[in-house]
Amino acid sequence: MKENIIDKILSSSGYLPPRNEEEMSAFEKIYSKVEIDESFHVDVESIVNGTCHYKPKVYPISSGKSKMSQYDLRAAARNFEGMPKEVIDKLKKQHQDDGD
């Protein structure tokens, strides 16, 4: 069976694990100049144990009291934590208008 070119590209670029020396060499060539921040730490144990909690940060989409667009409302977080009250009210109103 002929090898799938998409699998080869994904394996060489790191989206899938490299399966042979050719893919490993391509991966190393692509990422040889990438600098890794030594202070960056991933707590693998907490991820595996399920004790890792992700708390998203909400940043204002627009400055001042300018009107928000439909795109801004769609981009807002789903768990209203940390969102301005005016945005929450607009989201709730939009859902009421849709019949939800």
VMD Tcl script that builds the backbone (N, CA, C; Angstrom):
set m [mol new atoms 300]
animate dup $m
set s [atomselect $m all]
$s set {name element resname resid chain x y z} {
  {N N MET 1 A 0.841 -1.182 0.000}
  {CA C MET 1 A 0.000 0.000 0.000}
  {C C MET 1 A 0.881 1.239 0.000}
  {N N LYS 2 A 0.549 2.199 -0.839}
  {CA C LYS 2 A 1.333 3.420 -0.954}
  {C C LYS 2 A 1.142 4.282 0.288}
  {N N GLU 3 A 2.258 4.832 0.766}
  {CA C GLU 3 A 2.215 5.667 1.962}
  {C C GLU 3 A 1.461 6.969 1.678}
  {N N ASN 4 A 0.623 7.362 2.597}
  {CA C ASN 4 A -0.170 8.578 2.464}
  {C C ASN 4 A 0.729 9.794 2.687}
  {N N ILE 5 A 0.739 10.727 1.727}
  {CA C ILE 5 A 1.591 11.915 1.807}
  {C C ILE 5 A 1.189 12.817 2.975}
  {N N ILE 6 A -0.091 12.843 3.306}
  {CA C ILE 6 A -0.548 13.674 4.433}
  {C C ILE 6 A 0.025 13.143 5.743}
  {N N ASP 7 A 0.041 11.820 5.917}
  {CA C ASP 7 A 0.632 11.242 7.125}
  {C C ASP 7 A 2.112 11.586 7.219}
  {N N LYS 8 A 2.789 11.562 6.080}
  {CA C LYS 8 A 4.213 11.881 6.063}
  {C C LYS 8 A 4.445 13.341 6.460}
  {N N ILE 9 A 3.628 14.252 5.930}
  {CA C ILE 9 A 3.762 15.674 6.265}
  {C C ILE 9 A 3.467 15.903 7.747}
  {N N LEU 10 A 2.396 15.296 8.243}
  {CA C LEU 10 A 2.030 15.477 9.654}
  {C C LEU 10 A 3.095 14.910 10.588}
  {N N SER 11 A 3.667 13.774 10.214}
  {CA C SER 11 A 4.708 13.164 11.043}
  {C C SER 11 A 6.010 13.956 10.988}
  {N N SER 12 A 6.324 14.524 9.855}
  {CA C SER 12 A 7.553 15.309 9.720}
  {C C SER 12 A 7.449 16.657 10.414}
  {N N SER 13 A 6.240 17.188 10.525}
  {CA C SER 13 A 6.066 18.512 11.122}
  {C C SER 13 A 5.720 18.472 12.607}
  {N N GLY 14 A 5.556 17.286 13.176}
  {CA C GLY 14 A 5.330 17.176 14.613}
  {C C GLY 14 A 3.889 17.040 15.034}
  {N N TYR 15 A 2.963 17.045 14.094}
  {CA C TYR 15 A 1.553 16.867 14.452}
  {C C TYR 15 A 1.237 15.406 14.747}
  {N N LEU 16 A 2.032 14.516 14.192}
  {CA C LEU 16 A 2.022 13.089 14.531}
  {C C LEU 16 A 3.452 12.719 14.884}
  {N N PRO 17 A 3.658 11.666 15.677}
  {CA C PRO 17 A 5.033 11.284 16.006}
  {C C PRO 17 A 5.780 10.805 14.755}
  {N N PRO 18 A 7.054 11.185 14.601}
  {CA C PRO 18 A 7.840 10.678 13.481}
  {C C PRO 18 A 7.929 9.153 13.537}
  {N N ARG 19 A 7.768 8.501 12.378}
  {CA C ARG 19 A 7.743 7.038 12.327}
  {C C ARG 19 A 9.045 6.424 11.844}
  {N N ASN 20 A 9.940 7.230 11.284}
  {CA C ASN 20 A 11.207 6.689 10.782}
  {C C ASN 20 A 12.267 7.786 10.816}
  {N N GLU 21 A 13.481 7.433 10.428}
  {CA C GLU 21 A 14.594 8.378 10.476}
  {C C GLU 21 A 14.400 9.563 9.535}
  {N N GLU 22 A 13.815 9.335 8.384}
  {CA C GLU 22 A 13.583 10.411 7.417}
  {C C GLU 22 A 12.657 11.485 8.008}
  {N N GLU 23 A 11.565 11.039 8.611}
  {CA C GLU 23 A 10.627 11.979 9.226}
  {C C GLU 23 A 11.248 12.673 10.431}
  {N N MET 24 A 12.066 11.941 11.194}
  {CA C MET 24 A 12.736 12.524 12.358}
  {C C MET 24 A 13.738 13.587 11.916}
  {N N SER 25 A 14.465 13.334 10.852}
  {CA C SER 25 A 15.425 14.312 10.330}
  {C C SER 25 A 14.707 15.571 9.846}
  {N N ALA 26 A 13.587 15.376 9.156}
  {CA C ALA 26 A 12.809 16.523 8.678}
  {C C ALA 26 A 12.287 17.338 9.861}
  {N N PHE 27 A 11.799 16.658 10.897}
  {CA C PHE 27 A 11.302 17.330 12.099}
  {C C PHE 27 A 12.413 18.157 12.753}
  {N N GLU 28 A 13.584 17.546 12.907}
  {CA C GLU 28 A 14.708 18.245 13.540}
  {C C GLU 28 A 15.163 19.439 12.703}
  {N N LYS 29 A 15.105 19.314 11.391}
  {CA C LYS 29 A 15.500 20.419 10.516}
  {C C LYS 29 A 14.519 21.586 10.647}
  {N N ILE 30 A 13.222 21.274 10.710}
  {CA C ILE 30 A 12.200 22.311 10.827}
  {C C ILE 30 A 12.337 23.067 12.151}
  {N N TYR 31 A 12.541 22.348 13.235}
  {CA C TYR 31 A 12.505 22.948 14.573}
  {C C TYR 31 A 13.882 23.163 15.195}
  {N N SER 32 A 14.943 23.086 14.408}
  {CA C SER 32 A 16.292 23.215 14.967}
  {C C SER 32 A 16.577 24.615 15.518}
  {N N LYS 33 A 15.942 25.637 14.967}
  {CA C LYS 33 A 16.222 27.008 15.408}
  {C C LYS 33 A 15.189 27.555 16.389}
  {N N VAL 34 A 14.253 26.726 16.812}
  {CA C VAL 34 A 13.233 27.167 17.766}
  {C C VAL 34 A 13.856 27.240 19.149}
  {N N GLU 35 A 13.692 28.398 19.787}
  {CA C GLU 35 A 14.204 28.567 21.145}
  {C C GLU 35 A 13.081 28.301 22.139}
  {N N ILE 36 A 13.377 27.513 23.151}
  {CA C ILE 36 A 12.388 27.159 24.168}
  {C C ILE 36 A 12.689 27.950 25.429}
  {N N ASP 37 A 11.669 28.604 25.951}
  {CA C ASP 37 A 11.800 29.362 27.189}
  {C C ASP 37 A 12.018 28.372 28.333}
  {N N GLU 38 A 13.161 28.468 28.982}
  {CA C GLU 38 A 13.509 27.529 30.050}
  {C C GLU 38 A 12.600 27.656 31.269}
  {N N SER 39 A 11.945 28.799 31.434}
  {CA C SER 39 A 11.064 28.974 32.587}
  {C C SER 39 A 9.692 28.339 32.356}
  {N N PHE 40 A 9.393 27.950 31.125}
  {CA C PHE 40 A 8.100 27.339 30.812}
  {C C PHE 40 A 8.048 25.939 31.413}
  {N N HIS 41 A 6.953 25.637 32.103}
  {CA C HIS 41 A 6.816 24.335 32.766}
  {C C HIS 41 A 5.412 23.785 32.541}
  {N N VAL 42 A 5.344 22.525 32.189}
  {CA C VAL 42 A 4.066 21.836 32.054}
  {C C VAL 42 A 3.991 20.799 33.167}
  {N N ASP 43 A 2.979 20.910 34.007}
  {CA C ASP 43 A 2.799 19.966 35.107}
  {C C ASP 43 A 2.015 18.761 34.600}
  {N N VAL 44 A 2.733 17.789 34.059}
  {CA C VAL 44 A 2.123 16.617 33.439}
  {C C VAL 44 A 1.316 15.816 34.462}
  {N N GLU 45 A 1.831 15.701 35.669}
  {CA C GLU 45 A 1.144 14.920 36.704}
  {C C GLU 45 A -0.250 15.477 36.994}
  {N N SER 46 A -0.372 16.796 37.088}
  {CA C SER 46 A -1.684 17.376 37.366}
  {C C SER 46 A -2.635 17.200 36.181}
  {N N ILE 47 A -2.113 17.172 34.977}
  {CA C ILE 47 A -2.951 16.934 33.802}
  {C C ILE 47 A -3.465 15.504 33.814}
  {N N VAL 48 A -2.585 14.562 34.070}
  {CA C VAL 48 A -2.960 13.148 34.092}
  {C C VAL 48 A -3.928 12.850 35.233}
  {N N ASN 49 A -3.705 13.448 36.393}
  {CA C ASN 49 A -4.560 13.200 37.564}
  {C C ASN 49 A -5.873 13.972 37.507}
  {N N GLY 50 A -5.996 14.892 36.581}
  {CA C GLY 50 A -7.230 15.671 36.473}
  {C C GLY 50 A -7.324 16.806 37.464}
  {N N THR 51 A -6.211 17.184 38.091}
  {CA C THR 51 A -6.244 18.282 39.055}
  {C C THR 51 A -5.856 19.606 38.420}
  {N N CYS 52 A -5.515 19.592 37.153}
  {CA C CYS 52 A -5.145 20.810 36.431}
  {C C CYS 52 A -6.413 21.562 36.053}
  {N N HIS 53 A -6.473 22.836 36.397}
  {CA C HIS 53 A -7.645 23.649 36.081}
  {C C HIS 53 A -7.213 24.821 35.225}
  {N N TYR 54 A -7.904 25.007 34.140}
  {CA C TYR 54 A -7.625 26.110 33.228}
  {C C TYR 54 A -8.616 27.227 33.479}
  {N N LYS 55 A -8.110 28.388 33.781}
  {CA C LYS 55 A -8.982 29.542 33.994}
  {C C LYS 55 A -8.661 30.560 32.905}
  {N N PRO 56 A -9.555 30.683 31.926}
  {CA C PRO 56 A -9.279 31.625 30.830}
  {C C PRO 56 A -9.307 33.063 31.312}
  {N N LYS 57 A -8.498 33.886 30.669}
  {CA C LYS 57 A -8.498 35.312 30.971}
  {C C LYS 57 A -9.325 36.012 29.910}
  {N N VAL 58 A -10.116 36.959 30.348}
  {CA C VAL 58 A -10.953 37.715 29.422}
  {C C VAL 58 A -10.335 39.099 29.268}
  {N N TYR 59 A -10.034 39.441 28.039}
  {CA C TYR 59 A -9.483 40.751 27.737}
  {C C TYR 59 A -10.540 41.574 27.018}
  {N N PRO 60 A -10.606 42.863 27.297}
  {CA C PRO 60 A -11.593 43.696 26.607}
  {C C PRO 60 A -11.342 43.688 25.107}
  {N N ILE 61 A -12.412 43.562 24.347}
  {CA C ILE 61 A -12.297 43.527 22.896}
  {C C ILE 61 A -12.160 44.933 22.352}
  {N N SER 62 A -12.862 45.862 22.957}
  {CA C SER 62 A -12.791 47.237 22.484}
  {C C SER 62 A -12.507 48.155 23.666}
  {N N SER 63 A -11.984 49.322 23.362}
  {CA C SER 63 A -11.695 50.269 24.432}
  {C C SER 63 A -12.820 51.294 24.522}
  {N N GLY 64 A -13.011 51.836 25.689}
  {CA C GLY 64 A -14.048 52.848 25.880}
  {C C GLY 64 A -15.437 52.257 25.854}
  {N N LYS 65 A -16.418 53.092 25.525}
  {CA C LYS 65 A -17.806 52.649 25.516}
  {C C LYS 65 A -18.341 52.555 24.102}
  {N N SER 66 A -17.482 52.144 23.169}
  {CA C SER 66 A -17.935 52.016 21.791}
  {C C SER 66 A -18.866 50.810 21.668}
  {N N LYS 67 A -19.726 50.843 20.656}
  {CA C LYS 67 A -20.670 49.751 20.462}
  {C C LYS 67 A -19.935 48.483 20.058}
  {N N MET 68 A -20.392 47.360 20.566}
  {CA C MET 68 A -19.780 46.078 20.220}
  {C C MET 68 A -20.500 45.515 18.995}
  {N N SER 69 A -19.754 44.873 18.144}
  {CA C SER 69 A -20.340 44.290 16.942}
  {C C SER 69 A -20.799 42.858 17.218}
  {N N GLN 70 A -21.496 42.278 16.268}
  {CA C GLN 70 A -21.923 40.873 16.385}
  {C C GLN 70 A -20.708 39.966 16.530}
  {N N TYR 71 A -19.618 40.285 15.803}
  {CA C TYR 71 A -18.401 39.478 15.910}
  {C C TYR 71 A -17.868 39.494 17.330}
  {N N ASP 72 A -17.869 40.657 17.971}
  {CA C ASP 72 A -17.371 40.766 19.335}
  {C C ASP 72 A -18.189 39.889 20.277}
  {N N LEU 73 A -19.502 39.854 20.088}
  {CA C LEU 73 A -20.347 39.032 20.949}
  {C C LEU 73 A -20.084 37.559 20.727}
  {N N ARG 74 A -19.836 37.158 19.475}
  {CA C ARG 74 A -19.554 35.747 19.198}
  {C C ARG 74 A -18.220 35.322 19.786}
  {N N ALA 75 A -17.276 36.255 19.865}
  {CA C ALA 75 A -15.944 35.933 20.357}
  {C C ALA 75 A -15.875 35.912 21.880}
  {N N ALA 76 A -16.918 36.324 22.560}
  {CA C ALA 76 A -16.907 36.398 24.025}
  {C C ALA 76 A -16.902 34.998 24.637}
  {N N ALA 77 A -16.381 34.909 25.843}
  {CA C ALA 77 A -16.322 33.626 26.546}
  {C C ALA 77 A -17.710 33.156 26.921}
  {N N ARG 78 A -17.880 31.859 27.048}
  {CA C ARG 78 A -19.190 31.298 27.367}
  {C C ARG 78 A -19.509 31.338 28.861}
  {N N ASN 79 A -18.523 31.322 29.699}
  {CA C ASN 79 A -18.779 31.337 31.144}
  {C C ASN 79 A -18.649 32.758 31.655}
  {N N PHE 80 A -19.567 33.538 31.731}
  {CA C PHE 80 A -19.601 34.970 31.923}
  {C C PHE 80 A -18.643 35.522 32.987}
  {N N GLU 81 A -17.732 34.733 33.491}
  {CA C GLU 81 A -16.839 35.163 34.552}
  {C C GLU 81 A -15.862 36.234 34.054}
  {N N GLY 82 A -15.863 37.365 34.704}
  {CA C GLY 82 A -14.931 38.428 34.362}
  {C C GLY 82 A -15.360 39.285 33.182}
  {N N MET 83 A -16.544 39.042 32.643}
  {CA C MET 83 A -17.026 39.830 31.510}
  {C C MET 83 A -17.814 41.032 32.015}
  {N N PRO 84 A -17.755 42.147 31.295}
  {CA C PRO 84 A -18.531 43.318 31.697}
  {C C PRO 84 A -20.030 43.020 31.652}
  {N N LYS 85 A -20.784 43.641 32.560}
  {CA C LYS 85 A -22.223 43.393 32.652}
  {C C LYS 85 A -22.939 43.738 31.355}
  {N N GLU 86 A -22.510 44.797 30.657}
  {CA C GLU 86 A -23.178 45.183 29.409}
  {C C GLU 86 A -23.038 44.094 28.339}
  {N N VAL 87 A -21.919 43.401 28.329}
  {CA C VAL 87 A -21.722 42.321 27.354}
  {C C VAL 87 A -22.617 41.135 27.711}
  {N N ILE 88 A -22.685 40.796 28.986}
  {CA C ILE 88 A -23.535 39.686 29.435}
  {C C ILE 88 A -24.994 39.974 29.086}
  {N N ASP 89 A -25.437 41.214 29.339}
  {CA C ASP 89 A -26.823 41.585 29.018}
  {C C ASP 89 A -27.096 41.466 27.521}
  {N N LYS 90 A -26.145 41.894 26.684}
  {CA C LYS 90 A -26.322 41.793 25.232}
  {C C LYS 90 A -26.388 40.339 24.788}
  {N N LEU 91 A -25.553 39.493 25.379}
  {CA C LEU 91 A -25.580 38.066 25.028}
  {C C LEU 91 A -26.910 37.433 25.412}
  {N N LYS 92 A -27.386 37.732 26.618}
  {CA C LYS 92 A -28.663 37.172 27.064}
  {C C LYS 92 A -29.813 37.661 26.192}
  {N N LYS 93 A -29.790 38.944 25.823}
  {CA C LYS 93 A -30.825 39.499 24.962}
  {C C LYS 93 A -30.790 38.829 23.587}
  {N N GLN 94 A -29.599 38.614 23.081}
  {CA C GLN 94 A -29.468 37.965 21.765}
  {C C GLN 94 A -30.055 36.562 21.797}
  {N N HIS 95 A -29.819 35.818 22.872}
  {CA C HIS 95 A -30.351 34.462 22.978}
  {C C HIS 95 A -31.867 34.466 23.148}
  {N N GLN 96 A -32.403 35.451 23.836}
  {CA C GLN 96 A -33.856 35.555 23.975}
  {C C GLN 96 A -34.498 35.849 22.627}
  {N N ASP 97 A -33.849 36.704 21.830}
  {CA C ASP 97 A -34.366 37.047 20.494}
  {C C ASP 97 A -34.358 35.847 19.558}
  {N N ASP 98 A -33.401 34.935 19.765}
  {CA C ASP 98 A -33.302 33.741 18.906}
  {C C ASP 98 A -34.308 32.667 19.299}
  {N N GLY 99 A -34.962 32.825 20.416}
  {CA C GLY 99 A -35.955 31.848 20.866}
  {C C GLY 99 A -35.347 30.759 21.731}
  {N N ASP 100 A -34.108 30.951 22.199}
  {CA C ASP 100 A -33.447 29.943 23.049}
  {C C ASP 100 A -33.861 30.080 24.490}
}
mol reanalyze $m
mol bondsrecalc $m
mol representation Tube
mol addrep $m
